Structure formats: C-alpha cells, structure tokens
C-alpha cells in the first residue's frame, strides 16, 4: 500500500470518475485503474463498483476511504506543520445545505480561533454530495433536513452509508420573497397564491427529487429558475417576483436584506427537521462538538421574516 494509491482513491471519490481523477492528477486512466486493482488485491476486497451514476464504493470500500481521507489529511498536516505551520494549527471541514446558521457558526469558530493558524473548508452543495462527503471522510460533519415526504428516502440513504441523523431543531416551511413582492405583506400564503410567480431553487443535476433542498421542489415546473449558489438565488429573488421555500430562518447581516419570509399554509405534518449527520458509532471530536454548539447558538439568534419565531429546539 502506497500514498500514491491512496491519493488516486481520494481523487476518484472526489470526482466520482476514474477518468476525471486521472485528468486532475495528470496521469493516465490506466495507471489509476492498475494502482486501484493492485490495492484491492492487496486488501482482499473490492473498493468500488461502477453504476449508472459513476463510481459507487462498497461498504468496506467506504470504511477504507474514510481512513484513507484521514491518513491523507494527516499527511498534509504533517507537511505543513513541520515545514511552515505553527503547532496549534486547526483543520476543519463541513458540508452543508445552504443554511445561514452554518455561515454564522463558521464566523464564530473563526473568532474563537483568533490568532491560531487554521484551515476551514465549508462545502455548500447538493444533499447527495453532503452525504458522500461525510461518508467518505472528506468533511467531518454535514447539515441537511428532511420532512415527511422525503424522510424515508433520506433515512434509507443515510443507512446505506452507515450515517446517523441528529435533529436539533424543527421549522414550519416559509416562502422567501423580496420585501416589495406583491405577497410580502401577507401573514400566511398558500401554494396557489405563489403559483403565478417564478420558483427559484437549487439545481439537482441528475439527483433524485427527494434530495431537493427546498420543500415541495419543484412547486410548479412551468415557472422555475435553477441556480447553484445562495448569492444567485437571493439576488434573483430580490430583483424579481421570484420566491423560494425553506425554514424561514434569517440572521442579521447574512444576506437577508430586502428579503422577508412568510409562513406557508400547510399541515403540521410538513414540519422540517434540520440536523447534522455523522458516521454511526463514531464519537464526536472536540472541534465538531464545538461547531454544533455554534450552530445552536446561531439558531437561537435567528428569526423569521414574520417575526413569529418558527424555530423549535428538538429535545
């Protein structure tokens, strides 16, 4: 077993393709395939399989990949630690749906670290990639939500990757609109009222609809705008009659300018469960535990556009 083989393996996990991994490392595809085959022969079990979505790691392959990530991170740490970084350097990576409370938690962590040397990686992207990041060890912790329509699907995916979901708050779904939107003054809105306006949501690519970050996505596919990042979403909403749906949480100073949230008139069964995901059976490390507390602190300060306070802690 060599570091080069582990580097190849991590590159495959990050690109979900042997060909793309080869391009990113400037080596031939055959070299990577041969190295992985030799590694599998040495280990005595298959690390991955090919499917219609690309590369799928086997259960034992995922377990090995987590340790490979940890070893490669440690190797990178050793290089920077002994070459240039001080001995109190901190490295932390988190994957999340587009939650403002996670942004605020990152800021709190930066403030806590102060003069320490650190490397913090926030990966905001699709739910499927968040699950894969935590399963493979690319990120220590992930933040997602589920509700009654996708709960079974999400929990099945987490079981498949041997991950656990830990809820820490619930919220009723809200519509996000500009403060000059025709519906901005409403105390409660129905989906029928929203149907004449364009729906802005995150692009799922080839992912299953149950991975959607927005509740009821897409609400009406005849008027939909797909985006990849939070900035694009909020700018479109602020400068049009578009809307999106979500928890309704806003935090002063974090992109809420000129945006209000309105509770959706939906049954209580549509409650959103927001929480963090973590490898089953693994103990929390100190940095992750602290980050979760920062998230809870940020949620305590969040408000909803209607000021009625949708956040509810999960005991």
Helices and strands as residue ranges (DSSP letters): H 3-15, H 18-25, H 29-43, E 48-51, E 54-57, H 59-83, E 90-96, H 100-113, E 118-124, H 127-136, E 141-146, H 151-160, E 163-171, E 174-178, H 191-194, E 199-202, G 209-211, E 224-227, H 230-238, E 244-246, E 249-250, E 259-263, G 268-270, E 272-279, H 286-301, E 303-304, E 312-313
